[in-house]
């Protein structure tokens, strides 16, 4: 999390957690209302972090908090 998220947990949760929950909830509601048959494909939600995309030495999960 960014320094601002660490100093303001409400903002951090809104950006890093609730935004994803809102997307998942909206996708589920859309899928429920737009599928005309059970064989229609379901939406897929993929969360990709920049660390996973760009890799590097920090791509290995850390067991401790790494200061910015």
Order of alpha helices (4+ residues) and beta strands (2+ residues): alpha-alpha-alpha-alpha
